[in-house]
């Protein structure tokens, strides 16, 4: 049973605390998380439920593309990934900060 809990928590990497994400969370619209690239919506919902003790109403996902960067005179790429928008019912909150 503990393996399932660890597995669910490993789907969520970290919350994305950008200005836009914080404003959306304050208005009780959506919380944004970086998630594992192979995570499904049901796995994301289950891991949010296990980690934060709230029930998501809806989960939407989006891919983050790789980005070309130029740092200290060298070209490279910043890895992309996947993010999830988690919507909660009215009155539920997640304390991220």
Buried (B, 14 or more C-beta within 10 A) or exposed (E): EEEEEEEBEEBBBEBBEEEEBBEBBEEBEBBBBBBBEEBEBEBBBBBBBBBBEBEBEEBEBEEBEEEEEEEEEEEEEEEEBBBBBBBBEEEBEBEBE
